[in-house]
Amino acid sequence: GAGGSLTYSGLNALTLNSGSGNDTVNVTATGATTTSLNTSGGNDALTITSAGTLTMNGGSGADTYTVNFGALSGIATQTDSGVAGTTDALIANGTGGVDAFALTGTQLIRGAETLNYASLETITVNALAGNDTFTLNGNGAAAALNGGDGADTFTITSTTAGSAVTLNGENQADTYTVSFGSLGATLTMGDTGASGTDAATVTATTSADTLTLASTSITRSGETVNYTGLETLALNADNGNDAITVNGANAAATVDGGADSDTFSVNLGSLAGGLTLTDPSGTDTLTVIGTTGADTINLSSTQVTRAGDTVNYGAAFEQANA
């Protein structure tokens, strides 16, 4: 129907109920203490830029919620009462400055701003410019965390089963820190930035771990971390009698066995970035295996080389086989 406007003031609470069409709701400010948005049916688009305490429910249909952080003075709460099978998406944008985001299975927090969320299929967080930080301790939907310009830092301790997570620091030197032990879904570090030295550190548990490093992934007992676009990669096995297999590396890789007695097995042929092995204690064993072709392998007291492959290892190893 025809458009119109409504002027209001002095309200404590404001409720907006739209119809069953594909509605667009833009909230740039509200004059009420609390605001409730209900868009009923349809594939609705709700954009929040500035608000006090606010709730929003897209209802049925595939709904998109866009929240621009920076001017949320109250707690924002998103729910979606639509039927299963539709794709409801949250897009959260940071500021042009330094943002610190924390994502859990039910909340996205930036400083003093809090967004509660539920019944989503996808979450995208764009930090935009600035040296931003992301902390992930669970996610209630498949999540994509994008750093934008700036030297960004990602710390990952937990992902939720069935909800994969992708990380992209984009431009400048980004840092990724990942802990094995509570990764219920696949985590992908895919840095597409053309500038800066991007570095990742992946740490196993204090128990006896079985770890495999390949050209694009690291695995531990059902947990998978994929990686691309990195310049350096550190894998720390931590405590425990660990079994570590290296089948490849597309970044300059360092693998540390940690405490206790560890077993390393390195398959030559795909170590494009070079490999350094360290192990500070225990009785540690290193086995280096050539390819199925005709190999020329050189072994010294600190290094094993083959055309295109270099494995550096220190005196901490009690036994080295090639």
PAZAPA-4460 file (N, C-alpha, C; in steps of 0.05 Angstrom, whole numbers, plus 32768, in hexadecimal, padded with zeros to 4 digits):
% residues 322
    n_x    n_y    n_z   ca_x   ca_y   ca_z    c_x    c_y    c_z   seq   type   mol
   8010   7FE8   8000   8000   8000   8000   8011   8019   8000     1      G     A
   8004   8030   8002   8013   8049   8002   8024   804C   801B     2      A     A
   803A   8059   8018   804C   805D   802F   8040   8072   8041     3      G     A
   804B   8075   8059   8042   8088   806C   8056   808B   8082     4      G     A
   8050   809C   8095   8062   80A1   80AC   8052   80A4   80C5     5      S     A
   805F   809E   80DB   8053   80A1   80F5   8067   80B0   8107     6      L     A
   805E   80C6   8113   806F   80D5   8125   8068   80CE   8142     7      T     A
   807C   80C8   8152   8076   80C1   816E   808B   80CC   8180     8      Y     A
   8085   80CE   819A   8098   80D7   81AE   808E   80CE   81C9     9      S     A
   80A1   80CE   81DC   809A   80C8   81F8   8091   80AC   81FE    10      G     A
   8098   8098   81ED   8090   807D   81F1   80A5   806E   8202    11      L     A
   809B   805C   8213   80AC   8049   8221   80B0   8030   8210    12      N     A
   809B   8028   8202   809D   800F   81F2   8090   8013   81D7    13      A     A
   809D   8007   81C3   8093   8009   81A7   8093   7FED   819B    14      L     A
   807C   7FE4   8190   807A   7FCA   8183   8072   7FCF   8166    15      T     A
   8081   7FC3   8153   807B   7FC5   8137   8075   7FA9   812C    16      L     A
   805C   7FA5   8123   8054   7F8C   8117   804F   7F90   80F9    17      N     A
   805E   7F83   80E8   805A   7F86   80CB   8049   7F6E   80C1    18      S     A
   8042   7F6F   80A7   8031   7F5A   809C   8040   7F42   8092    19      G     A
   8034   7F33   807F   803F   7F1A   8077   8050   7F1C   805E    20      S     A
   8055   7F34   8054   8065   7F38   803C   8083   7F37   8042    21      G     A
   8093   7F3D   802E   80B0   7F3E   8031   80B7   7F5A   803B    22      N     A
   80B8   7F5E   8055   80BA   7F79   8060   80D7   7F81   8065    23      D     A
   80DC   7F9B   8064   80F6   7FA7   806A   80F2   7FBB   8081    24      T     A
   8101   7FB7   8096   80FF   7FC8   80AE   811B   7FD3   80B4    25      V     A
   811E   7FED   80B4   8137   7FFA   80BA   8134   800A   80D4    26      N     A
   8144   8004   80E8   8144   8012   8101   815D   8022   8104    27      V     A
   815B   803D   8101   8172   804E   8105   8173   805B   8120    28      T     A
   815C   805C   812E   815A   8065   8149   813E   8061   8152    29      A     A
   813A   805F   816C   811F   805C   8176   811B   8070   818D    30      T     A
   8103   807B   818F   80FE   808E   81A5   80F2   8080   81BD    31      G     A
   80F1   8065   81BC   80E5   8056   81D2   80FB   8048   81E2    32      A     A
   80F5   8042   81FB   8109   8034   820C   810D   8017   8202    33      T     A
   80F6   800A   81FB   80F7   7FEF   81F0   80E8   7FEE   81D6    34      T     A
   80F3   7FDE   81C3   80E7   7FDB   81A8   80E5   7FBE   81A1    35      T     A
   80CD   7FB7   8196   80C8   7F9B   818E   80C0   7F9B   8170    36      S     A
   80CF   7F8B   8160   80C9   7F8A   8143   80C0   7F6D   813C    37      L     A
   80A8   7F6B   8131   809D   7F51   8129   8095   7F53   810C    38      N     A
   80A3   7F44   80FA   809D   7F47   80DD   808D   7F30   80D2    39      T     A
   8084   7F1E   80E2   8071   7F09   80DA   807C   7EF9   80C3    40      S     A
   806B   7EF3   80AE   8074   7EE3   8098   8084   7EF2   8084    41      G     A
   808E   7EE4   806F   809E   7EF0   805A   80BB   7EEF   8060    42      G     A
   80CB   7EF4   804B   80E8   7EF5   804D   80EF   7F12   8054    43      N     A
   80F2   7F17   806D   80F5   7F32   8077   8112   7F3A   807B    44      D     A
   8117   7F55   807A   8132   7F60   807E   8130   7F75   8094    45      A     A
   813E   7F70   80AA   813D   7F83   80C1   815A   7F8D   80C5    46      L     A
   815D   7FA7   80C5   8177   7FB3   80C9   8177   7FC6   80E1    47      T     A
   8189   7FC1   80F4   818A   7FD0   810D   81A5   7FE0   810D    48      I     A
   81A3   7FFA   8110   81BB   800B   8111   81BE   8018   812C    49      T     A
   81A8   8020   8138   81A8   802D   8153   818E   8027   8161    50      S     A
   8190   801E   817A   8178   8017   8189   817F   8014   81A6    51      A     A
   816A   8016   81B7   816C   800E   81D3   8166   7FF1   81D5    52      G     A
   8158   7FE9   81EA   8151   7FCD   81ED   813E   7FC5   81D6    53      T     A
   8144   7FAF   81C8   8136   7FA9   81B0   8133   7F8B   81AD    54      L     A
   811B   7F82   81A3   8117   7F66   819C   810D   7F66   817F    55      T     A
   8115   7F51   8170   810C   7F4E   8155   8107   7F31   814E    56      M     A
   80F1   7F2C   8140   80E8   7F11   8138   80DE   7F12   811C    57      N     A
   80ED   7F05   810A   80E6   7F05   80EE   80CE   7EF3   80E7    58      G     A
   80C6   7EE2   80F9   80B0   7ECF   80F3   80B8   7EBB   80DE    59      G     A
   80A4   7EB2   80CF   80A9   7E9E   80BA   80B7   7EAB   80A2    60      S     A
   80C2   7E9A   8090   80D1   7EA4   807A   80EF   7EA5   807F    61      G     A
   80FE   7EAB   806A   811B   7EAD   806D   8122   7ECA   8073    62      A     A
   8129   7ED0   808B   812D   7EEB   8095   814A   7EF2   8098    63      D     A
   8151   7F0B   8093   816C   7F15   8096   816C   7F2C   80AB    64      T     A
   817D   7F28   80BF   8180   7F3C   80D4   819C   7F49   80D1    65      Y     A
   819D   7F63   80CD   81B6   7F71   80CB   81B8   7F84   80E3    66      T     A
   81CE   7F80   80F3   81D2   7F91   810A   81ED   7F9F   8107    67      V     A
   81EB   7FBA   8107   8203   7FCA   8105   820B   7FD4   8121    68      N     A
   8220   7FC8   812C   8229   7FCF   8147   8235   7FEB   8147    69      F     A
   8235   7FF6   8160   8241   8010   8164   822F   8023   8172    70      G     A
   8214   801F   8170   8201   8031   817D   81E9   8022   8189    71      A     A
   81EF   800B   8194   81DA   7FFB   81A2   81DC   8001   81C0    72      L     A
   81C8   8010   81CA   81CA   8019   81E6   81BD   8005   81F9    73      S     A
   81AD   7FF2   81EE   81A1   7FDE   81FE   81A6   7FC2   81F3    74      G     A
   819C   7FAE   8200   81A0   7F92   81F6   818D   7F8D   81DF    75      I     A
   8197   7F82   81C9   8187   7F7A   81B2   8183   7F5C   81B3    76      A     A
   816B   7F53   81AD   8165   7F37   81AE   8157   7F2F   8194    77      T     A
   8163   7F1B   8186   8157   7F11   816D   814C   7EF5   8172    78      Q     A
   8133   7EF1   816A   8128   7ED6   8169   811A   7ED2   814F    79      T     A
   8115   7EBA   8147   8107   7EB5   812E   80F4   7E9D   8132    80      D     A
   80DA   7EA2   812F   80C6   7E8E   8134   80BE   7E7F   811B    81      S     A
   80CD   7E83   8105   80C7   7E76   80EC   80CB   7E58   80ED    82      G     A
   80C0   7E4A   80D9   80C2   7E2D   80D8   80DE   7E25   80D0    83      V     A
   80E5   7E0C   80D6   80FF   7E01   80CE   8100   7DFF   80B0    84      A     A
   8118   7E01   80A4   811B   7DFE   8088   8121   7E18   8079    85      G     A
   811B   7E2E   8086   8122   7E48   807A   813D   7E51   8085    86      T     A
   814A   7E63   8077   8165   7E6C   807F   8162   7E88   808A    87      T     A
   8165   7E8A   80A4   8165   7EA4   80B2   8182   7EAC   80B8    88      D     A
   8189   7EC4   80B0   81A5   7ECD   80B1   81A9   7EE6   80C2    89      A     A
   81BE   7EE6   80D1   81C7   7EFE   80E0   81E0   7F08   80D3    90      L     A
   81E0   7F23   80CD   81F8   7F30   80C3   81FF   7F46   80D7    91      I     A
   8216   7F44   80E4   821E   7F58   80F8   8236   7F67   80EE    92      A     A
   8235   7F81   80EF   824B   7F92   80E5   8257   7FA2   80FC    93      N     A
   8271   7FA2   80FC   827F   7FB2   8110   8282   7FCF   8107    94      G     A
   8295   7FDD   8112   829A   7FF9   810C   82B3   7FFC   80FB    95      T     A
   82BA   8015   80F5   82D3   801A   80E8   82EB   801B   80FA    96      G     A
   82E6   8018   8114   82FB   8018   8128   8302   7FFC   8131    97      G     A
   830D   7FFA   8149   8314   7FE0   8155   82FC   7FD3   8162    98      V     A
   82F5   7FBC   8159   82DE   7FAD   8165   82E7   7F94   8172    99      D     A
   82DA   7F8D   8189   82E0   7F74   8197   82C6   7F65   8198   100      A     A
   82C4   7F4F   8188   82AC   7F3F   8187   82B0   7F25   8196   101      F     A
   829B   7F1D   81A4   829A   7F03   81B2   8281   7EF5   81A9   102      A     A
   8284   7EDD   819E   826D   7ECD   8195   826A   7EB4   81A5   103      L     A
   8252   7EAF   81B0   824C   7E96   81BE   8234   7E89   81B0   104      T     A
   822A   7E74   81BB   8213   7E66   81AF   81FA   7E75   81B0   105      G     A
   81F8   7E8B   81BF   81DF   7E9A   81C2   81E3   7EB8   81C0   106      T     A
   81FC   7EC2   81C0   8201   7EDF   81C1   8217   7EE7   81AE   107      Q     A
   8215   7F00   81A4   822B   7F0E   8197   822F   7F28   81A6   108      L     A
   8247   7F2C   81B0   824D   7F43   81C2   8263   7F53   81B5   109      I     A
   825F   7F6D   81B5   8275   7F80   81AD   8277   7F95   81C3   110      R     A
   828B   7F93   81D4   828E   7FA6   81EA   8276   7FA5   81FC   111      G     A
   8269   7FBC   81FF   8251   7FBE   8210   8237   7FB7   8202   112      A     A
   8239   7FB1   81E8   8222   7FAB   81D8   821D   7F8D   81D7   113      E     A
   8204   7F85   81DB   81FE   7F68   81DB   81E6   7F62   81C9   114      T     A
   81EA   7F4E   81B8   81D4   7F44   81A7   81CF   7F27   81AF   115      L     A
   81B8   7F21   81B9   81AF   7F05   81BE   81A3   7EFA   81A4   116      N     A
   81A8   7EE1   819D   819D   7ED7   8184   8194   7EBA   8188   117      Y     A
   8181   7EB2   8176   8177   7E96   8177   816A   7E8F   815C   118      A     A
   8169   7E76   8156   815B   7E6B   813E   8166   7E77   8124   119      S     A
   8180   7E79   8122   818D   7E81   8109   819A   7E6A   80FB   120      L     A
   819D   7E6D   80E1   81AD   7E59   80D2   81C9   7E63   80CB   121      E     A
   81CC   7E7D   80C8   81E7   7E88   80C2   81EC   7EA1   80D2   122      T     A
   8205   7EA6   80D9   820E   7EBE   80E6   8227   7EC8   80D7   123      I     A
   8227   7EE1   80CF   823E   7EEE   80C3   8246   7F06   80D3   124      T     A
   825F   7F08   80DC   8268   7F1F   80EB   827E   7F2C   80DB   125      V     A
   827A   7F45   80D4   828E   7F55   80C4   8299   7F6B   80D6   126      N     A
   82B2   7F68   80DE   82BE   7F7C   80F0   82C6   7F96   80E2   127      A     A
   82C8   7F95   80C7   82CF   7FAC   80B7   82EC   7FB5   80BE   128      L     A
   82F1   7FCF   80BE   830D   7FD8   80C3   8315   7FD6   80E0   129      A     A
   832F   7FDA   80E5   8339   7FDA   8101   8346   7FBF   8108   130      G     A
   8357   7FC0   811C   8363   7FA8   8126   8350   7F9A   813A   131      N     A
   833F   7F89   812F   8329   7F7E   813D   832F   7F63   814A   132      D     A
   8320   7F5C   815F   8323   7F42   816C   8309   7F33   816B   133      T     A
   830B   7F18   8168   82F5   7F06   8169   82FA   7EF1   817D   134      F     A
   82E7   7EEB   818E   82E9   7ED4   81A0   82D0   7EC3   819B   135      T     A
   82D5   7EA9   8196   82C0   7E97   8190   82BF   7E80   81A4   136      L     A
   82A9   7E7E   81B2   82A5   7E69   81C6   8289   7E5D   81C2   137      N     A
   8286   7E51   81AA   826D   7E45   81A2   825E   7E57   818F   138      G     A
   824D   7E4B   817E   823E   7E5A   816B   8223   7E4C   8166   139      N     A
   820E   7E5C   8166   81F3   7E50   8163   81EA   7E4D   8146   140      G     A
   81FC   7E52   8133   81F6   7E4E   8117   8211   7E4E   8108   141      A     A
   8210   7E46   80EF   8228   7E47   80DF   8232   7E64   80DE   142      A     A
   824C   7E68   80E4   8255   7E83   80E8   826D   7E8A   80D6   143      A     A
   826D   7EA3   80CC   8284   7EAD   80BD   828D   7EC7   80CB   144      A     A
   82A6   7EC7   80D3   82B2   7EDF   80E1   82C6   7EEB   80CF   145      L     A
   82C2   7F04   80C7   82D3   7F12   80B4   82E0   7F2B   80C0   146      N     A
   82FA   7F2C   80BE   8308   7F42   80CC   8309   7F5C   80BD   147      G     A
   8307   7F5C   80A2   830A   7F74   8093   8327   7F7F   8094   148      G     A
   832A   7F98   808E   8345   7FA4   8090   834E   7FA6   80AD   149      D     A
   8368   7FA4   80B1   8373   7FA5   80CC   837F   7F8A   80D4   150      G     A
   8391   7F8B   80E8   839E   7F73   80F2   838B   7F67   8107   151      A     A
   837D   7F52   8100   8367   7F47   8110   8371   7F2E   811F   152      D     A
   8364   7F29   8136   836B   7F12   8147   8352   7F01   814C   153      T     A
   8355   7EE7   8147   833F   7ED4   814C   8348   7EC0   8161   154      F     A
   8337   7EBB   8175   833C   7EA7   818A   8324   7E94   818A   155      T     A
   8329   7E7B   8185   8314   7E67   8183   8318   7E51   8197   156      I     A
   8304   7E4E   81A9   8305   7E38   81BD   82F0   7E23   81B9   157      T     A
   82DA   7E2A   81AB   82C4   7E17   81A8   82B4   7E1D   8190   158      S     A
   82AB   7E08   8181   8297   7E0B   816C   8281   7DF7   8172   159      T     A
   8268   7DFD   8169   8251   7DED   816F   824C   7DD9   8159   160      T     A
   8246   7DC0   8161   8242   7DAA   814E   822D   7DB2   8139   161      A     A
   8233   7DAC   8120   8221   7DB1   810A   8222   7DCD   80FF   162      G     A
   8232   7DDF   810B   8233   7DFB   8103   8250   7E03   80FD   163      S     A
   8258   7E00   80E4   8273   7E05   80DC   827A   7E23   80DF   164      A     A
   8293   7E29   80E2   829D   7E44   80E6   82B3   7E4A   80D2   165      V     A
   82B2   7E62   80C5   82C8   7E6B   80B4   82D3   7E85   80BF   166      T     A
   82ED   7E88   80BE   82FB   7EA0   80C7   830A   7EAC   80AF   167      L     A
   8308   7EC6   80AC   8317   7ED4   8097   8320   7EEF   80A1   168      N     A
   833A   7EF1   80A7   8344   7F0A   80B1   8347   7F1F   809B   169      G     A
   8347   7F17   8082   8349   7F28   806B   8363   7F38   806C   170      E     A
   8363   7F51   8066   837D   7F60   8062   838C   7F64   807C   171      N     A
   83A6   7F68   8079   83BA   7F6C   808E   83C0   7F52   809E   172      Q     A
   83D2   7F55   80B2   83DC   7F3D   80C0   83C8   7F34   80D5   173      A     A
   83BD   7F1D   80D1   83A9   7F12   80E3   83B3   7EFB   80F3   174      D     A
   83A8   7EF7   810B   83B1   7EE2   811D   839A   7ED0   8125   175      T     A
   839D   7EB6   8122   8389   7EA3   8129   8393   7E90   813F   176      Y     A
   8384   7E8D   8155   838B   7E7B   816A   8374   7E68   816F   177      T     A
   8379   7E4E   816C   8364   7E39   816D   836C   7E24   8181   178      V     A
   8359   7E1C   8192   835E   7E07   81A5   834D   7DEF   819E   179      S     A
   835A   7DD7   819B   834B   7DBE   8198   833F   7DB6   81B2   180      F     A
   832B   7DA5   81B1   831E   7D99   81C8   8301   7D9D   81C9   181      G     A
   82F7   7DB4   81BE   82DA   7DBA   81BE   82D0   7DC4   81A3   182      S     A
   82DD   7DBA   818E   82D4   7DC3   8173   82BF   7DAF   8169   183      L     A
   82A6   7DB6   816C   8290   7DA4   8164   828A   7DA5   8146   184      G     A
   8294   7DBA   8139   8290   7DBD   811C   82AA   7DC5   810F   185      A     A
   82AC   7DC1   80F5   82C4   7DC8   80E6   82C9   7DE6   80E7   186      T     A
   82E2   7DED   80EC   82EB   7E09   80EC   82FD   7E0D   80D5   187      L     A
   82F9   7E23   80C6   8309   7E29   80AE   8315   7E45   80B1   188      T     A
   8330   7E46   80B1   833E   7E5F   80AF   8346   7E63   8092   189      M     A
   8338   7E76   8085   833C   7E7B   8069   8342   7E99   8065   190      G     A
   835B   7EA0   8067   8363   7EBC   8066   8367   7EC4   8049   191      D     A
   8357   7ED8   803F   8358   7EE0   8023   8367   7EFB   8020   192      T     A
   8372   7F05   8035   8380   7F1F   8033   839A   7F1D   8023   193      G     A
   839F   7F33   8014   83B7   7F33   8003   83CF   7F40   8011   194      A     A
   83CB   7F4A   802A   83E1   7F57   8038   83E4   7F4C   8054   195      S     A
   83FC   7F4E   805E   8401   7F46   807A   8409   7F29   807C   196      G     A
   8416   7F22   8093   841D   7F06   8099   8409   7EFB   80AC   197      T     A
   83FA   7EE8   80A2   83E4   7EDB   80B1   83EE   7EC2   80BF   198      D     A
   83E9   7EC0   80D9   83F4   7EAB   80EA   83DE   7E9D   80F9   199      A     A
   83E1   7E83   80FB   83CE   7E73   810B   83DD   7E61   811F   200      A     A
   83D1   7E5F   8137   83DB   7E4C   814B   83C5   7E3A   8153   201      T     A
   83C9   7E20   8151   83B5   7E0C   8158   83C0   7DFB   816E   202      V     A
   83B2   7DF9   8184   83BB   7DEA   819C   83A9   7DD3   81A2   203      T     A
   83B6   7DBC   81A7   83A7   7DA4   81AE   83A1   7DA3   81CC   204      A     A
   8399   7D8D   81D6   8392   7D8B   81F3   83A9   7D81   8203   205      T     A
   83A6   7D7F   821D   83BB   7D75   822F   83BB   7D56   8231   206      T     A
   83A8   7D49   8223   83A7   7D2C   8222   83B8   7D22   820A   207      S     A
   83B9   7D08   8206   83C7   7CFC   81EF   83B6   7D00   81D6   208      A     A
   83C0   7D11   81C4   83B1   7D18   81AC   83BD   7D0A   8194   209      D     A
   83AC   7D04   8180   83B4   7CFB   8166   83AE   7D12   8153   210      T     A
   83C3   7D1E   8148   83C1   7D36   8137   83CC   7D30   811B   211      L     A
   83BE   7D3B   8107   83C7   7D39   80EB   83C7   7D54   80DF   212      T     A
   83DE   7D5C   80D5   83E1   7D76   80C6   83E4   7D6F   80A9   213      L     A
   83D2   7D7B   8098   83D3   7D78   807B   83D5   7D93   806E   214      A     A
   83D5   7D93   8054   83DA   7DAC   8045   83C4   7DC1   8049   215      S     A
   83AC   7DB8   8050   8396   7DCB   8054   8386   7DC6   806E   216      T     A
   838F   7DB4   807F   837F   7DAE   8097   8390   7DA3   80AD   217      S     A
   8385   7DA5   80C6   8390   7D99   80DE   8379   7D8A   80EB   218      I     A
   837D   7D71   80F2   8368   7D61   80FE   8371   7D56   8119   219      T     A
   835D   7D52   812B   8361   7D45   8144   8348   7D37   814C   220      R     A
   8347   7D1D   814C   8331   7D0C   8157   8315   7D17   8151   221      S     A
   830F   7D1B   8137   82F5   7D24   812F   82F3   7D42   812C   222      G     A
   8307   7D51   8135   8307   7D6E   8132   8318   7D76   811A   223      E     A
   830E   7D8A   810A   831C   7D92   80F2   831F   7DB0   80F1   224      T     A
   8337   7DB9   80EB   833D   7DD5   80E6   8349   7DD7   80CA   225      V     A
   833A   7DE4   80B8   8345   7DE9   809D   8353   7E04   809C   226      N     A
   8367   7E06   808A   8375   7E1F   8088   837E   7E25   806C   227      Y     A
   837D   7E3E   8064   8388   7E48   804B   8390   7E65   804F   228      T     A
   83A3   7E6E   803F   83AA   7E8A   803F   83BC   7E93   8057   229      G     A
   83C8   7E7F   8064   83D9   7E86   807B   83F7   7E87   8072   230      L     A
   8406   7E97   8080   8423   7E97   807C   8432   7E86   8090   231      E     A
   8428   7E85   80A9   8435   7E74   80BE   841F   7E64   80CD   232      T     A
   8427   7E4C   80D5   8414   7E3B   80E3   8424   7E2C   80F9   233      L     A
   841A   7E2E   8112   8426   7E20   8129   8411   7E0D   8134   234      A     A
   841A   7DF3   8137   840A   7DDF   8143   8417   7DD6   815D   235      L     A
   8409   7DDA   8174   8414   7DD2   818E   8405   7DBA   8199   236      N     A
   8413   7DA4   819C   8406   7D8C   81A6   8400   7D8D   81C4   237      A     A
   840E   7D9E   81D2   840A   7DA1   81EF   8413   7D87   81FD   238      D     A
   8409   7D83   8216   8412   7D6C   8226   8405   7D52   821B   239      N     A
   840F   7D3B   8224   8405   7D22   821C   8418   7D14   8208   240      G     A
   8416   7CFA   8207   8426   7CEA   81F3   8418   7CEB   81D8   241      N     A
   841F   7CFF   81C8   8410   7D05   81B0   841C   7CF7   8198   242      D     A
   840A   7CF1   8185   8412   7CE5   816B   840C   7CFA   8156   243      A     A
   8421   7D04   8148   841E   7D1A   8136   8427   7D11   811A   244      I     A
   8415   7D14   8107   841B   7D0D   80EB   841A   7D26   80DA   245      T     A
   842F   7D2B   80CA   842F   7D42   80B8   842F   7D37   809C   246      V     A
   841A   7D3E   808D   8417   7D35   8071   841C   7D4C   805E   247      N     A
   841D   7D64   8068   8421   7D7C   8057   841E   7D95   8067   248      G     A
   8425   7DAC   805B   8422   7DC6   8067   8424   7DDB   8051   249      A     A
   8410   7DED   804F   8411   7E02   803B   8418   7E1D   8048   250      N     A
   8423   7E1C   8060   842E   7E34   806D   8447   7E2B   807B   251      A     A
   8458   7E3F   8083   846F   7E38   8093   8465   7E2D   80AE   252      A     A
   846A   7E13   80B2   845D   7E05   80C9   8471   7DFE   80DE   253      A     A
   8468   7E01   80F8   8477   7DF9   810F   8466   7DE6   811F   254      T     A
   8470   7DCF   8126   8461   7DBB   8136   8471   7DB6   814F   255      V     A
   8464   7DBA   8166   8470   7DB6   8180   8462   7DA0   818F   256      D     A
   8471   7D8C   8197   8465   7D75   81A5   845D   7D7A   81C2   257      G     A
   8468   7D8F   81CE   8461   7D94   81EA   846F   7D80   81FC   258      G     A
   8464   7D7E   8215   8470   7D6C   8228   8468   7D4F   8222   259      A     A
   8476   7D3C   8230   8472   7D1F   822D   847F   7D15   8214   260      D     A
   847B   7CFB   820E   8488   7CED   81F8   8477   7CED   81E0   261      S     A
   8480   7CF9   81CA   8470   7CFC   81B2   847C   7CEE   819A   262      D     A
   846B   7CE6   8187   8473   7CD8   816F   846C   7CE9   8157   263      T     A
   847F   7CF0   8147   847B   7D00   812F   847F   7CEF   8116   264      F     A
   846E   7CF2   8102   8471   7CE4   80E9   846D   7CF9   80D3   265      S     A
   8481   7CFE   80C2   8480   7D12   80AE   8482   7D05   8092   266      V     A
   846E   7D0B   8081   846E   7D01   8066   8477   7D17   8053   267      N     A
   848E   7D13   8046   8498   7D27   8034   8488   7D29   801A   268      L     A
   8489   7D40   800D   847C   7D43   7FF3   846A   7D5B   7FF1   269      G     A
   8461   7D66   8008   844E   7D7C   8007   8453   7D90   801D   270      S     A
   846D   7D96   8022   8474   7DA9   8037   847D   7DC3   802A   271      L     A
   846B   7DD1   801D   8471   7DE9   800D   847C   7DFF   801E   272      A     A
   8473   7E01   8037   847B   7E17   8048   8492   7E11   805A   273      G     A
   849B   7DF8   805B   84B0   7DF0   806E   84A4   7DE7   8088   274      G     A
   84B2   7DD6   8097   84A8   7DCB   80B0   84BE   7DCB   80C5   275      L     A
   84B7   7DD5   80DD   84C9   7DD4   80F3   84BC   7DC5   810A   276      T     A
   84CA   7DB1   8115   84C0   7DA1   812B   84CF   7DA6   8144   277      L     A
   84C1   7DA9   815A   84CE   7DAD   8174   84C0   7D9C   8189   278      T     A
   84CE   7D95   819D   84C2   7D85   81B3   84D4   7D88   81CC   279      D     A
   84CA   7D96   81E1   84DB   7D9D   81F7   84E2   7D87   820A   280      P     A
   84D2   7D72   820C   84D7   7D5E   8220   84CC   7D43   8218   281      S     A
   84D3   7D2E   8227   84CA   7D13   8222   84DC   7D05   820F   282      G     A
   84D6   7CEB   8209   84E4   7CDB   81F6   84D5   7CDD   81DC   283      T     A
   84E0   7CEC   81C9   84D1   7CF2   81B0   84DD   7CE5   8198   284      D     A
   84CC   7CDC   8186   84D5   7CCD   816E   84CB   7CDC   8155   285      T     A
   84DD   7CDF   8141   84D6   7CEB   8128   84DC   7CD7   8111   286      L     A
   84C7   7CD3   8100   84CB   7CC2   80E8   84C3   7CD3   80D0   287      T     A
   84D6   7CD4   80BD   84D1   7CE3   80A4   84CF   7CCF   808D   288      V     A
   84BA   7CD2   807D   84B4   7CBF   8068   84B4   7CCD   804D   289      I     A
   84C3   7CC1   803A   84C4   7CCD   801F   84AB   7CC7   800F   290      G     A
   84AD   7CCF   7FF5   8496   7CCB   7FE3   8498   7CB0   7FD5   291      T     A
   8485   7CAA   7FC4   8486   7C91   7FB5   8499   7C93   7F9D   292      T     A
   84A4   7CAB   7F97   84B6   7CAE   7F81   84D3   7CAA   7F8A   293      G     A
   84E5   7CB3   7F78   8502   7CB1   7F7E   850A   7CCA   7F8E   294      A     A
   850F   7CC6   7FA8   8516   7CDD   7FB9   8534   7CDD   7FBF   295      D     A
   853E   7CF6   7FC2   8559   7CFA   7FCD   8554   7D08   7FE8   296      T     A
   8559   7CFA   7FFE   8554   7D04   8018   856E   7D09   8027   297      I     A
   8572   7D21   8032   858A   7D28   8041   8582   7D2B   805E   298      N     A
   8592   7D1D   806F   858D   7D1E   808C   85A5   7D28   809A   299      L     A
   85A0   7D3D   80AA   85B5   7D48   80BB   85AC   7D47   80D8   300      S     A
   85BB   7D52   80EA   85B4   7D51   8107   859D   7D63   810D   301      S     A
   8596   7D75   80FB   8580   7D89   8101   856C   7D8B   80EA   302      T     A
   8570   7D7C   80D4   855F   7D81   80BD   855D   7D69   80AB   303      Q     A
   8545   7D66   809F   8541   7D52   8089   8537   7D62   8071   304      V     A
   8544   7D5E   805A   853B   7D6C   8042   8537   7D59   802B   305      T     A
   8525   7D61   801A   851F   7D54   8001   8516   7D6A   7FEE   306      R     A
   851B   7D68   7FD4   8514   7D7D   7FC2   84F8   7D88   7FC8   307      A     A
   84F6   7DA2   7FD0   84DD   7DAE   7FD6   84D3   7DAB   7FF2   308      G     A
   84E1   7D9A   8002   84D9   7D96   801E   84F0   7D9A   8031   309      D     A
   84EA   7DA8   8047   84FE   7DAB   805C   84F1   7DA6   8077   310      T     A
   84FD   7D94   8087   84F3   7D8E   80A2   850A   7D95   80B5   311      V     A
   8506   7DA9   80C5   8519   7DB1   80DA   8511   7DA4   80F4   312      N     A
   8524   7D98   8102   851E   7D8C   811C   8536   7D91   812E   313      Y     A
   8531   7D91   8148   8547   7D98   815B   8551   7D7F   816A   314      G     A
   8562   7D85   817C   856F   7D70   818C   855C   7D63   81A0   315      A     A
   8543   7D6D   81A2   8530   7D62   81B5   8526   7D47   81AE   316      A     A
   852B   7D3F   8195   8522   7D24   818C   8537   7D0F   8193   317      F     A
   852D   7CFA   81A1   853F   7CE4   81A9   8544   7CD1   8192   318      E     A
   8531   7CD0   817F   8534   7CBD   8168   8529   7CCA   8150   319      Q     A
   8539   7CCA   813A   8530   7CD5   8120   8535   7CC0   810B   320      A     A
   8521   7CBA   80FB   8523   7CA6   80E5   851B   7CB3   80CB   321      N     A
   8529   7CAD   80B6   8522   7CB7   809B   8526   7CA1   8087   322      A     A
***
